[in-house]
Amino acid sequence: MSQTNSTAPLAGPVTGGSQCGAVRLSIERLGKASICHCRMCQKAFGSLFALLVEAYDITWTRGNRSIFHSSRTNWRGFCSACGTPLPYEFDGVVEIAIGALDNPDLAQPEVQVNARYRQKCFHGLASLPEKPPELRQADEIWNASVESNQHPDKCT
């Protein structure tokens, strides 16, 4: 992924961290955000693709990432307590998982990379129908009943 400046909105440090809160971070500046379709990202995120944003001047404010060397030249950080993917690091570049940011809307993907590995269903995802309103209400009731152990989307 290229190391370019982006116009990502930034009103101050961007914060984020793991699902359990054992690892927290602060980023001074975001760069280009991307969707990566490579097989390593698919496996690392347990998903069809990874959403990543270049991150500059990262401070680990609580805990520290564990490291898995996914190749000879690249490594991936994650929370050893809950498994949340955090940074992807290579050649001095650090990208952070967009979903780990407290406000993921600050990092809008601008490009897709490694498209030859894109899964066949990807293009149809946005056109899938939503549940009808009568079934969404049941989901909302169930969601409200769940007591989450997830760290809130803010510094604590």
Summary of the structure (lengths in Angstrom):
residues: 156
radius of gyration: 16.6
end to end distance: 32.4
largest distance: 51.0
contacts: 423
relative contact order: 0.22
helix: 22%
strand: 34%
